[in-house]
Amino acid sequence: MTFSNFLQRAWLPQLVIALVAFAVYGASVSNDFVFFDDDKAILYNKALQNPSLGKFFSGENLGMYAPLSWIAYWIGQGISGKEAWGYHLLGLILHALNAAMVFSFLKRLTGRDWVAFFAAILFAVHPIQVEAVSWAAALSTVLFSTFYLGSLLAYLQWRQTEKILWMGVSLLAFLAACLSKSAAVTLPLVLMAVDYYLEKSARSSIQIPLMRMLVSKLPFFAVALIFGLYTFSTREMEGHNNDASSAVFSMGDRFFMVCQTILFYPFKLLFPLGFSVSYPFVKMDGAWSWEYYAAPIALLALSVLVWKKGRNHPDILLGLALYLLPLTVMLPFRTVGSFELRSDRYVYLSSIGVFFLLGILLEKLKPEARNIVLLLATTLFGFLAFRQTSVWSDGVKLFEHCTDKTPESSLCQCNLAYNQLISNDFLGAAEHYSESLKYDPGTVEAFNGRGQAYFQLRKYPEALADFTAAIQAGIVTPKLFLNKGKCLVILNRATEAVPDLNRSIELEPKSPEAFYFRGVAHEKGGNIPNALADYGQAIQLNPNYVEALVNRGLLRTKAEQFSEAVTDYSAALAIAAPQVQPMILNNRAFAQMKSGQLAQALEDANKALTINPNYPFAYNTRAAIYQQMGQAAKAQADMAKAQQLQGQR
C-alpha cells in the first residue's frame, strides 16, 4: 500500500496519528501533580471535594467559569483518586483525539491529504504541546480544543449538507468549548475564515448567500460575547485588578509585546528548543531588546508580501487565519490577572496554522523527498517532546528547569520557591522568593511565601517584615494575618498581635489556631478572661487541640480552679504525643497536689519520671508532694536531683 493509498483509507490515518501521540506522550502519565494551579484547580477545589453537578455549574475557580473542565477533573479523580496519573491519562486521550480531528478537519476542508496528515502528525508530537498534555491543570486546554475542533467538523458537515442538525451540533459543541475554557470564544472568527476559504477555493458544493452565512454566525458571536464579558467580571471578582495589572506596561510597550509574540511562537514551532513554563517580558534599563523593535517592521514586510503574493492563494490565507485567530485572545494586549502573558499552551490550537503552512511549502517537493522530511520531523519532534515530558514530572523539577532557561522570570522563581516550601526546603524557598522579588518587586505573593519560609527557619523578625509587606500590598487571607499575629506573639509584642488575629478570625471564624494564638496574646498581655475564652473557643472548634488544653489548664491552675485544670490535662493526655506527656503529667500532678489529692499527684509525678527520668520539673513537683506527705528525706533527695539536672542544662 502506497502512502497516498494509506491517506485515503477510512480512519486509518487518524488511528496512526493517535497511536503516535500515545507513544510520544505516554511517559507523561507517570508524572505527579505540579503545584502551579494543580493545587488550586484540582487538589484544593472545593467543588471536587464533595462533587455535584450543581457545584460544578454554580461557581468559579481561579476566577474562571469552566464547569466542564471541573467535570473532567472529577473524571480524572474517579480514575486515579488522589494520584495524578488519571488526569494525565485523560489529557493524553483527548490530545490523541484532537490530533486525529485536526487531520479530518484539514482533509475535509482543503482536500490536501498529505498536508493535512503532515500538520496533524506535527500537532500530535511537537514538544510545544507538552505543557498542555503533561500538566494536569491544563486538561482544560485539551478539553476545550476537543469541542472546538468538533464544532469545526460539524460546521463543515453543515456547509456540505445544509442540514440544520449539524449547525445545532456545531453550536452546542462551541458552547461546550466555552464551558471548558473561555479561550474558545475565537471560534466564530475561524468559522468566518472557513467560509472565506470555501468560497475563494470553490471547495464548497453548495453556495450559501453571504447574508445567510453572516446570520448563521450570530448565535456563535452572542455566546462568545457572553463568555468573554463574564470571564472579565469573574476575574475581577476573584481579586485580579485587570486595570492595575495592565498598567505595568504602557500602550507602546503592549504594541511591541504583541508584535514580538506573533513572531515568537512560529519561531518556537520551527526551532523547538529552549522551552520553558514562562517567557517573561523584560525591559533592560527601560528599553526592550532589539527583536522587539524589529518585530513591527518584520510583520509589516510579511503583510506586504502576503498581500502581493498570497491574497490570491486561499490556502496561505487559511493557514494564517488558523494561526492568528485562535491566538487573538492570548496575545498580551491586556493582563487578565495572570503572570503568563505568553505560554506554550496558548499556541496549542494555533500551531495548526503554522504546520499547515509548512506542509503547503513541503508539498511542492517530490513525494519521496517530502515523505522523508515528514518522517524526520516526526522522529525529531517526537524525541524532543518525549524528553520534555520528564520536565513536568514534579513542581521542583519543572521550575528548576524554568529558572535555568529563564532565570529572569519572576514567575518561575516564585513557583520554584513555592514547590520548595511545600517540600520543606525552607532555605531554598527563601532564596528563590528573594530572586523573584529581585526581578519583579510587584510579585507580592513572594512576600507571603518568603515570610512562611522565614517563619519555619525561626527568623521571626524577617518573617514579620514580609507578612507586613504582603498585607500592605493588598493580600487579604486569614492565614496571612494569622502568621503575622503569630510572629508578633513569638516576638513578645502580644498587644500588637491582637488586631491581626482579630482580622484573621473575622475572615475565617472557624480557625482554632487563630483563637489559640489570640488566647496566647491575651494571656501575655494580662487579659486572662479573654485568654480563657479564646482557649475555650479553640478547644470547641478542635477538641484535640493539645496546646489549647494545656494552656487553659495552666490558667485554671493559677486561678485555683484545680478540678477544671485536672480535667483539661486529662483530656490533653488522652491525645498527646509521647514526648509531651511528661510535661502534662507534671502539670496535672501539681494541680492535684494543690487540691490535696496527694496520692494521685504522686502517681502522675512518678509516671512523668518513668517516661523521662531526666525531667527536673517533675522532681521539683514530686519533692513538693513528698514535703506535704511529711517525707522530708525523699523531698530533699528529689530537690537535689532537680538542681543537679538543671545545672547540667
C-alpha positions as CSV (number, residue, x, y, z in Angstrom):
1,M,0.0,0.0,0.0
2,T,1.4,3.4,-1.0
3,F,1.4,6.3,1.3
4,S,-1.2,8.0,-0.9
5,N,-3.4,5.0,-0.6
6,F,-2.9,5.0,3.1
7,L,-4.1,8.5,3.4
8,Q,-7.3,7.5,1.6
9,R,-8.2,4.7,3.9
10,A,-11.1,5.5,6.2
11,W,-9.9,6.2,9.8
12,L,-6.5,4.5,9.3
13,P,-4.6,7.8,9.2
14,Q,-6.4,9.1,12.2
15,L,-5.6,5.9,14.1
16,V,-1.9,6.1,13.3
17,I,-1.8,9.7,14.4
18,A,-3.5,8.9,17.7
19,L,-1.1,5.9,18.3
20,V,1.9,8.1,17.6
21,A,0.6,10.7,20.1
22,F,0.3,7.9,22.7
23,A,3.8,6.7,22.0
24,V,5.3,10.1,22.4
25,Y,3.4,11.3,25.5
26,G,2.7,8.0,27.2
27,A,5.5,8.6,29.7
28,S,3.7,11.7,31.0
29,V,1.1,9.5,32.6
30,S,3.5,8.8,35.4
31,N,4.1,12.5,36.2
32,D,3.0,13.9,39.5
33,F,0.9,16.9,40.3
34,V,2.7,20.3,39.8
35,F,1.9,22.9,42.5
36,F,1.3,25.5,39.8
37,D,-2.5,25.6,39.6
38,D,-2.8,21.9,40.1
39,D,-3.2,22.7,43.8
40,K,-5.9,25.4,43.3
41,A,-7.7,23.9,40.3
42,I,-7.7,20.3,41.5
43,L,-6.4,19.4,44.9
44,Y,-8.0,22.3,46.8
45,N,-11.0,22.8,44.6
46,K,-14.0,22.6,47.0
47,A,-16.3,21.5,44.2
48,L,-14.2,18.4,43.7
49,Q,-14.1,17.5,47.4
50,N,-17.9,16.9,47.5
51,P,-18.7,16.9,43.8
52,S,-22.1,17.5,42.3
53,L,-23.3,19.0,39.0
54,G,-24.9,21.9,41.0
55,K,-21.5,22.9,42.4
56,F,-19.8,22.5,39.0
57,F,-22.3,24.8,37.2
58,S,-22.8,27.4,40.0
59,G,-19.3,28.6,40.9
60,E,-15.9,29.7,39.6
61,N,-12.4,28.5,40.4
62,L,-9.4,30.8,40.0
63,G,-11.9,33.4,38.7
64,M,-12.9,31.3,35.7
65,Y,-16.2,29.6,34.9
66,A,-15.3,26.2,33.4
67,P,-17.8,23.6,34.7
68,L,-17.0,21.0,32.0
69,S,-13.3,21.2,32.9
70,W,-14.2,20.6,36.5
71,I,-16.2,17.5,35.4
72,A,-13.1,16.4,33.5
73,Y,-11.1,16.8,36.7
74,W,-13.8,14.8,38.5
75,I,-13.4,12.0,36.0
76,G,-9.7,12.1,36.5
77,Q,-10.3,11.8,40.2
78,G,-12.5,8.9,39.6
79,I,-9.8,7.1,37.6
80,S,-6.9,7.6,40.0
81,G,-8.2,9.1,43.2
82,K,-5.6,11.4,44.8
83,E,-2.9,10.4,42.3
84,A,-2.2,12.4,39.2
85,W,-2.0,9.7,36.6
86,G,-5.7,9.6,35.9
87,Y,-5.7,13.3,34.9
88,H,-2.7,12.8,32.7
89,L,-4.2,9.7,31.0
90,L,-7.4,11.7,30.3
91,G,-5.4,14.6,28.9
92,L,-3.4,12.2,26.7
93,I,-6.6,10.5,25.3
94,L,-8.1,13.9,24.5
95,H,-4.8,15.1,22.8
96,A,-4.7,12.0,20.6
97,L,-8.3,12.6,19.7
98,N,-7.6,16.2,18.9
99,A,-4.7,15.3,16.6
100,A,-6.9,12.8,14.7
101,M,-9.6,15.5,14.4
102,V,-7.0,18.0,13.0
103,F,-6.4,15.6,10.1
104,S,-10.1,15.1,9.5
105,F,-10.8,18.8,9.6
106,L,-7.9,19.9,7.3
107,K,-8.6,17.0,4.8
108,R,-12.3,17.7,4.5
109,L,-11.7,21.5,4.3
110,T,-8.9,21.6,1.8
111,G,-8.7,18.1,0.2
112,R,-4.9,18.2,0.6
113,D,-4.4,14.8,2.2
114,W,-0.6,14.9,2.6
115,V,-0.7,18.4,4.0
116,A,-3.5,17.5,6.4
117,F,-1.5,14.5,7.6
118,F,1.7,16.4,8.0
119,A,0.0,19.2,10.0
120,A,-1.8,16.7,12.2
121,I,1.2,14.5,13.0
122,L,3.3,17.5,13.9
123,F,0.4,18.7,16.0
124,A,0.5,15.3,17.7
125,V,4.2,15.2,18.5
126,H,5.6,18.7,18.7
127,P,7.3,19.5,22.1
128,I,5.4,22.8,22.4
129,Q,2.3,20.7,23.2
130,V,4.0,19.1,26.3
131,E,2.6,21.8,28.6
132,A,-1.0,21.3,27.6
133,V,-0.7,17.5,27.6
134,S,1.6,16.8,30.6
135,W,0.1,19.3,33.1
136,A,-3.0,18.1,35.0
137,A,-4.5,21.6,35.3
138,A,-4.0,22.2,31.6
139,L,-6.6,19.5,30.9
140,S,-8.9,22.4,30.3
141,T,-6.9,23.4,27.3
142,V,-7.1,20.0,25.5
143,L,-10.7,19.6,26.6
144,F,-11.9,22.9,25.1
145,S,-9.9,22.1,22.0
146,T,-11.7,18.8,21.6
147,F,-15.1,20.7,21.5
148,Y,-13.6,23.5,19.4
149,L,-12.4,21.0,16.7
150,G,-15.7,19.1,17.0
151,S,-17.6,22.3,16.3
152,L,-15.5,23.0,13.2
153,L,-16.1,19.5,11.9
154,A,-19.8,19.8,12.5
155,Y,-19.8,23.2,10.7
156,L,-18.1,21.6,7.7
157,Q,-20.8,19.0,7.6
158,W,-23.5,21.7,7.7
159,R,-21.7,23.5,4.8
160,Q,-21.8,20.3,2.8
161,T,-25.4,19.2,3.6
162,E,-27.2,22.4,4.8
163,K,-28.9,20.2,7.4
164,I,-29.8,22.3,10.4
165,L,-29.0,19.4,12.7
166,W,-25.3,19.9,12.0
167,M,-25.5,23.7,12.7
168,G,-27.1,22.8,16.0
169,V,-24.3,20.3,16.8
170,S,-21.7,22.9,15.9
171,L,-23.3,25.5,18.2
172,L,-23.6,23.0,21.0
173,A,-20.0,21.9,20.7
174,F,-19.0,25.6,20.7
175,L,-21.0,26.1,23.9
176,A,-19.3,23.1,25.4
177,A,-15.9,24.5,24.4
178,C,-16.7,27.8,26.2
179,L,-17.9,25.9,29.3
180,S,-14.5,24.3,29.3
181,K,-12.4,27.4,28.8
182,S,-13.2,30.9,27.8
183,A,-10.3,30.9,25.3
184,A,-12.8,29.2,22.9
185,V,-14.5,32.5,22.1
186,T,-12.4,32.9,19.0
187,L,-14.2,30.1,17.1
188,P,-16.7,32.4,15.3
189,L,-13.8,34.2,13.7
190,V,-12.4,30.8,12.5
191,L,-15.8,29.9,11.1
192,M,-15.8,33.1,9.0
193,A,-12.3,32.2,7.8
194,V,-13.6,28.7,6.8
195,D,-16.4,30.4,4.9
196,Y,-14.0,32.7,3.1
197,Y,-11.7,29.7,2.2
198,L,-14.6,27.6,0.9
199,E,-15.8,30.4,-1.3
200,K,-12.4,31.5,-2.7
201,S,-11.2,28.0,-3.3
202,A,-14.6,26.8,-4.7
203,R,-14.4,23.8,-2.4
204,S,-18.0,24.1,-1.4
205,S,-20.5,22.2,-3.5
206,I,-23.3,24.4,-2.0
207,Q,-23.2,28.1,-2.5
208,I,-24.7,29.9,0.5
209,P,-25.7,33.5,0.3
210,L,-23.4,35.9,2.2
211,M,-26.2,37.3,4.3
212,R,-27.3,33.8,5.4
213,M,-23.7,32.9,6.3
214,L,-23.4,36.0,8.4
215,V,-26.8,35.4,10.2
216,S,-25.8,31.9,10.9
217,K,-22.8,33.2,12.9
218,L,-24.9,35.5,15.2
219,P,-25.6,32.8,17.8
220,F,-21.9,32.0,17.9
221,F,-20.9,35.6,18.4
222,A,-23.6,36.0,21.1
223,V,-22.2,33.1,23.0
224,A,-18.6,34.4,22.6
225,L,-19.6,37.8,23.8
226,I,-21.4,36.5,26.9
227,F,-18.5,34.3,27.9
228,G,-15.9,36.9,27.2
229,L,-17.5,39.6,29.3
230,Y,-18.3,37.1,32.0
231,T,-14.7,36.0,32.3
232,F,-13.5,39.6,32.8
233,S,-16.1,40.1,35.5
234,T,-15.2,36.8,37.3
235,R,-11.5,37.6,37.2
236,E,-12.2,40.9,38.8
237,M,-14.4,39.3,41.5
238,E,-11.5,36.8,42.2
239,G,-9.4,39.8,43.1
240,H,-7.4,40.3,39.9
241,N,-7.3,44.0,39.2
242,N,-7.1,43.9,35.4
243,D,-6.5,47.7,35.0
244,A,-3.8,47.8,37.6
245,S,-2.1,44.7,36.2
246,S,-2.3,46.0,32.7
247,A,-0.8,49.4,33.7
248,V,2.5,47.7,34.4
249,F,3.2,48.1,30.6
250,S,2.3,51.2,28.6
251,M,0.3,51.1,25.3
252,G,3.6,51.4,23.4
253,D,5.1,48.5,25.4
254,R,2.0,46.4,24.5
255,F,2.4,47.2,20.8
256,F,5.9,45.8,20.8
257,M,5.0,42.9,23.0
258,V,2.1,41.9,20.7
259,C,4.3,42.2,17.6
260,Q,7.1,40.2,19.1
261,T,4.8,37.5,20.4
262,I,3.2,36.9,17.0
263,L,6.6,36.1,15.6
264,F,7.8,34.4,18.8
265,Y,5.5,31.3,18.6
266,P,6.3,30.4,14.9
267,F,10.0,30.6,15.8
268,K,9.4,28.2,18.7
269,L,7.5,25.9,16.4
270,L,10.1,25.8,13.7
271,F,13.1,25.7,16.1
272,P,11.8,23.7,19.0
273,L,14.5,24.5,21.7
274,G,14.6,26.3,25.0
275,F,11.0,25.5,26.1
276,S,10.0,27.0,29.4
277,V,6.9,27.3,31.5
278,S,7.4,31.1,31.3
279,Y,8.7,33.5,28.7
280,P,8.8,36.8,30.6
281,F,8.7,40.3,29.0
282,V,11.8,42.0,30.5
283,K,13.0,45.5,29.8
284,M,16.6,46.3,30.5
285,D,17.3,49.9,31.7
286,G,13.9,50.9,30.4
287,A,14.4,49.5,26.9
288,W,13.4,46.4,25.0
289,S,15.9,44.2,23.3
290,W,16.4,44.7,19.6
291,E,13.9,41.9,18.4
292,Y,11.0,43.8,19.9
293,Y,11.7,46.9,17.8
294,A,12.4,44.8,14.8
295,A,9.1,42.8,15.1
296,P,6.7,45.5,13.8
297,I,9.0,46.0,10.8
298,A,9.1,42.3,10.1
299,L,5.3,42.0,10.4
300,L,4.8,44.9,8.0
301,A,7.1,43.3,5.5
302,L,5.3,40.0,5.8
303,S,1.9,41.7,5.5
304,V,3.0,43.3,2.2
305,L,4.3,40.0,0.9
306,V,1.1,38.2,1.8
307,W,-0.9,41.0,0.1
308,K,1.1,40.8,-3.1
309,K,1.7,37.1,-3.3
310,G,-0.7,35.4,-1.0
311,R,-4.0,37.2,-1.4
312,N,-4.9,35.0,-4.4
313,H,-3.8,31.8,-2.6
314,P,-6.6,30.9,-0.2
315,D,-4.5,28.1,1.3
316,I,-1.9,30.6,2.6
317,L,-4.6,32.9,4.0
318,L,-6.3,29.9,5.6
319,G,-3.0,28.9,7.3
320,L,-2.5,32.5,8.6
321,A,-6.1,32.6,9.9
322,L,-5.8,29.3,11.7
323,Y,-2.6,30.6,13.4
324,L,-3.7,34.1,14.2
325,L,-7.4,33.9,15.0
326,P,-7.3,31.3,17.9
327,L,-4.3,33.3,19.3
328,T,-6.0,36.7,19.4
329,V,-7.3,36.4,23.0
330,M,-3.9,35.0,24.1
331,L,-1.9,38.0,22.9
332,P,-0.6,40.4,25.6
333,F,-3.0,43.3,24.7
334,R,-4.1,43.3,28.3
335,T,-3.3,41.4,31.5
336,V,-6.1,39.4,32.9
337,G,-4.7,38.7,36.4
338,S,-2.0,36.3,35.1
339,F,1.7,36.2,35.2
340,E,1.8,34.2,31.9
341,L,1.4,36.8,29.2
342,R,2.6,34.1,26.8
343,S,2.9,30.4,27.3
344,D,3.3,27.2,25.3
345,R,-0.3,26.1,25.9
346,Y,-1.6,29.3,24.4
347,V,-0.5,28.1,20.9
348,Y,-1.9,24.6,21.3
349,L,-4.6,25.2,18.6
350,S,-2.8,28.0,16.7
351,S,0.1,25.7,15.9
352,I,-2.2,24.0,13.3
353,G,-2.0,27.1,11.1
354,V,1.9,27.1,11.2
355,F,2.1,23.4,10.5
356,F,-0.4,23.7,7.7
357,L,1.6,26.5,6.0
358,L,4.8,24.4,6.4
359,G,3.0,21.5,4.8
360,I,2.0,23.6,1.8
361,L,5.6,24.6,1.3
362,L,6.8,21.0,1.5
363,E,4.1,19.7,-0.7
364,K,6.0,21.1,-3.7
365,L,8.8,18.6,-3.1
366,K,8.8,15.2,-4.8
367,P,6.7,12.6,-2.9
368,E,9.8,10.7,-1.8
369,A,11.6,13.8,-0.5
370,R,8.6,15.2,1.4
371,N,7.9,11.8,3.0
372,I,11.4,11.7,4.2
373,V,11.0,15.2,5.7
374,L,7.8,14.0,7.3
375,L,9.5,11.0,8.9
376,L,12.5,13.0,10.1
377,A,10.3,15.8,11.5
378,T,8.1,13.3,13.3
379,T,11.0,11.5,14.8
380,L,12.9,14.6,15.9
381,F,9.9,16.5,17.3
382,G,8.6,13.3,18.9
383,F,12.0,12.7,20.6
384,L,12.2,16.3,21.9
385,A,8.6,16.0,23.2
386,F,9.3,12.7,24.9
387,R,12.3,14.2,26.6
388,Q,10.4,17.4,27.6
389,T,7.6,15.4,29.3
390,S,10.1,14.5,32.1
391,V,10.5,18.2,32.9
392,W,6.9,18.1,34.1
393,S,7.4,15.2,36.4
394,D,7.1,17.4,39.6
395,G,7.0,21.0,40.5
396,V,10.5,21.4,41.8
397,K,12.0,19.9,38.6
398,L,9.7,21.9,36.4
399,F,10.7,25.3,37.9
400,E,14.3,24.4,38.3
401,H,14.3,23.8,34.6
402,C,12.5,27.1,34.1
403,T,14.9,29.1,36.2
404,D,17.8,27.5,34.3
405,K,16.3,28.6,31.0
406,T,14.8,31.9,32.1
407,P,16.3,33.0,35.4
408,E,14.8,36.5,35.0
409,S,11.3,35.0,35.1
410,S,9.8,36.1,38.4
411,L,7.0,33.5,37.8
412,C,9.5,30.7,37.7
413,Q,11.5,31.9,40.7
414,C,8.3,32.3,42.7
415,N,6.8,28.9,41.8
416,L,10.1,27.1,42.4
417,A,10.1,28.7,45.8
418,Y,6.5,27.6,46.4
419,N,7.2,24.0,45.5
420,Q,10.3,24.0,47.7
421,L,8.2,25.5,50.5
422,I,5.7,22.6,50.4
423,S,8.6,20.2,50.2
424,N,10.0,21.7,53.4
425,D,13.1,23.1,51.7
426,F,12.8,26.4,53.5
427,L,16.3,27.7,52.8
428,G,15.8,27.1,49.0
429,A,12.3,28.7,49.2
430,A,13.6,31.8,50.9
431,E,16.4,32.1,48.3
432,H,14.1,31.8,45.3
433,Y,11.4,34.1,46.7
434,S,14.1,36.7,47.1
435,E,15.2,36.1,43.5
436,S,11.5,36.5,42.4
437,L,11.3,39.9,44.2
438,K,14.6,41.0,42.7
439,Y,13.3,40.6,39.1
440,D,9.8,41.8,39.9
441,P,9.1,43.6,43.2
442,G,5.5,43.6,42.3
443,T,5.3,39.8,42.8
444,V,3.6,40.4,46.2
445,E,2.8,36.6,46.6
446,A,6.6,36.2,47.1
447,F,6.4,38.3,50.3
448,N,3.9,35.9,51.8
449,G,5.7,32.8,50.7
450,R,9.1,34.0,51.9
451,G,7.6,35.0,55.2
452,Q,6.4,31.4,55.6
453,A,9.9,30.1,54.8
454,Y,11.5,32.5,57.3
455,F,8.9,31.5,59.9
456,Q,9.8,27.9,59.6
457,L,13.5,28.9,59.8
458,R,12.7,30.7,63.0
459,K,13.7,34.0,61.5
460,Y,10.8,35.8,63.1
461,P,11.7,39.4,62.5
462,E,12.3,38.7,58.8
463,A,9.1,36.8,58.6
464,L,7.2,39.6,60.3
465,A,8.6,42.1,57.8
466,D,7.5,40.0,54.8
467,F,4.0,39.3,56.2
468,T,3.6,43.0,56.8
469,A,4.7,43.8,53.2
470,A,2.3,41.3,51.8
471,I,-0.6,42.8,53.8
472,Q,0.4,46.4,52.7
473,A,0.5,45.1,49.1
474,G,-3.2,44.2,49.4
475,I,-3.2,40.4,50.0
476,V,-6.1,39.5,52.3
477,T,-6.2,36.0,53.6
478,P,-6.9,34.7,57.1
479,K,-3.7,32.7,57.1
480,L,-1.6,35.8,56.3
481,F,-3.0,37.7,59.2
482,L,-2.6,34.7,61.5
483,N,1.0,34.3,60.5
484,K,1.7,37.9,61.2
485,G,0.0,37.7,64.6
486,K,2.0,34.5,65.4
487,C,5.2,36.4,64.7
488,L,4.2,39.2,67.0
489,V,3.3,36.8,69.8
490,I,6.6,35.0,69.5
491,L,8.5,38.3,69.5
492,N,6.7,39.3,72.7
493,R,4.6,42.0,71.0
494,A,1.4,40.5,72.2
495,T,-0.7,43.6,72.3
496,E,0.2,44.4,68.7
497,A,-0.7,40.9,67.6
498,V,-4.4,41.1,68.7
499,P,-5.7,43.3,65.8
500,D,-4.1,40.9,63.2
501,L,-5.5,37.9,64.9
502,N,-8.9,39.6,65.1
503,R,-8.7,40.2,61.4
504,S,-7.8,36.5,60.8
505,I,-10.8,35.4,62.8
506,E,-13.1,37.8,61.0
507,L,-12.0,36.3,57.7
508,E,-12.2,32.7,59.0
509,P,-14.3,32.4,62.1
510,K,-13.8,28.7,62.5
511,S,-10.0,28.6,62.8
512,P,-9.0,27.0,66.1
513,E,-5.3,28.1,65.6
514,A,-6.3,31.8,65.3
515,F,-8.3,31.6,68.5
516,Y,-5.4,29.8,70.2
517,F,-2.8,32.4,69.3
518,R,-5.2,35.2,70.2
519,G,-5.6,33.4,73.6
520,V,-1.8,33.4,73.9
521,A,-1.6,37.1,73.0
522,H,-4.3,37.9,75.6
523,E,-2.5,35.8,78.2
524,K,0.8,37.6,77.6
525,G,-1.0,40.9,77.7
526,G,-2.5,40.0,81.1
527,N,-6.1,39.7,79.9
528,I,-6.8,36.3,81.5
529,P,-10.6,36.2,81.0
530,N,-10.3,36.8,77.2
531,A,-7.4,34.3,77.1
532,L,-9.6,31.6,78.8
533,A,-12.5,32.4,76.4
534,D,-10.2,32.1,73.3
535,Y,-8.6,28.8,74.5
536,G,-12.1,27.5,75.1
537,Q,-13.2,28.5,71.6
538,A,-10.2,26.8,70.1
539,I,-11.0,23.6,72.0
540,Q,-14.6,23.8,71.0
541,L,-13.6,24.0,67.3
542,N,-10.9,21.3,67.8
543,P,-11.4,19.1,70.9
544,N,-8.0,17.6,70.2
545,Y,-6.1,20.8,70.4
546,V,-3.4,19.8,73.0
547,E,-1.7,23.1,73.3
548,A,-5.0,24.9,74.0
549,L,-6.0,22.3,76.6
550,V,-2.6,22.6,78.3
551,N,-2.6,26.4,78.3
552,R,-6.2,26.6,79.7
553,G,-5.2,24.1,82.3
554,L,-2.3,26.3,83.4
555,L,-4.5,29.4,83.6
556,R,-7.1,27.4,85.6
557,T,-4.4,26.2,87.9
558,K,-3.2,29.8,88.5
559,A,-6.9,30.8,89.2
560,E,-7.0,27.9,91.7
561,Q,-9.6,26.1,89.6
562,F,-7.8,22.8,90.2
563,S,-10.6,20.4,89.3
564,E,-11.2,22.1,85.9
565,A,-7.4,22.2,85.3
566,V,-7.1,18.5,86.0
567,T,-10.0,17.9,83.5
568,D,-8.1,19.8,80.8
569,Y,-4.8,18.0,81.5
570,S,-6.6,14.6,81.4
571,A,-8.1,15.5,78.0
572,A,-4.7,16.5,76.7
573,L,-3.0,13.4,78.0
574,A,-5.5,11.2,76.1
575,I,-4.3,12.6,72.7
576,A,-0.8,14.0,73.4
577,A,2.3,12.7,71.7
578,P,4.6,10.7,73.9
579,Q,7.3,13.4,74.1
580,V,5.0,15.9,75.7
581,Q,3.3,13.6,78.1
582,P,5.8,14.1,81.0
583,M,5.1,17.8,80.9
584,I,1.3,17.3,81.0
585,L,1.6,14.7,83.8
586,N,3.7,17.0,85.8
587,N,1.2,19.8,85.4
588,R,-1.7,17.6,86.4
589,A,0.3,16.3,89.4
590,F,0.9,19.9,90.5
591,A,-2.9,20.7,90.2
592,Q,-3.8,17.6,92.1
593,M,-1.3,18.4,94.8
594,K,-2.7,21.9,95.2
595,S,-6.2,20.4,95.6
596,G,-5.0,18.0,98.2
597,Q,-5.1,14.8,96.0
598,L,-1.6,13.8,97.1
599,A,-1.8,10.1,96.1
600,Q,-3.0,10.9,92.6
601,A,-0.4,13.7,92.3
602,L,2.4,11.3,93.4
603,E,1.3,8.7,90.8
604,D,1.4,11.3,88.0
605,A,4.8,12.6,89.0
606,N,6.2,9.0,89.1
607,K,4.7,8.4,85.6
608,A,6.3,11.5,84.3
609,L,9.7,10.4,85.6
610,T,9.2,6.9,84.3
611,I,8.8,8.3,80.8
612,N,11.6,10.8,81.2
613,P,14.0,10.1,84.2
614,N,15.9,13.4,83.5
615,Y,12.9,15.8,83.8
616,P,13.9,18.2,86.5
617,F,10.5,19.9,86.9
618,A,8.9,16.5,87.8
619,Y,11.5,16.1,90.5
620,N,10.6,19.5,91.9
621,T,6.9,18.7,91.8
622,R,7.5,15.3,93.5
623,A,9.6,16.9,96.1
624,A,6.8,19.3,97.0
625,I,4.4,16.3,97.2
626,Y,6.8,14.4,99.5
627,Q,7.1,17.5,101.6
628,Q,3.3,17.7,102.1
629,M,3.3,14.0,102.9
630,G,5.9,14.5,105.6
631,Q,8.6,12.5,103.8
632,A,11.4,15.1,104.2
633,A,14.2,12.8,103.2
634,K,12.6,11.9,99.9
635,A,11.7,15.5,99.3
636,Q,15.3,16.6,99.9
637,A,16.6,13.9,97.5
638,D,14.3,15.0,94.7
639,M,15.3,18.6,95.2
640,A,18.9,17.7,94.9
641,K,18.3,15.7,91.8
642,A,16.3,18.6,90.2
643,Q,19.2,21.0,91.0
644,Q,21.7,18.6,89.5
645,L,19.7,18.2,86.3
646,Q,19.1,21.9,86.0
647,G,22.8,22.6,86.5
648,Q,23.6,20.3,83.6
649,R,21.5,22.3,81.2
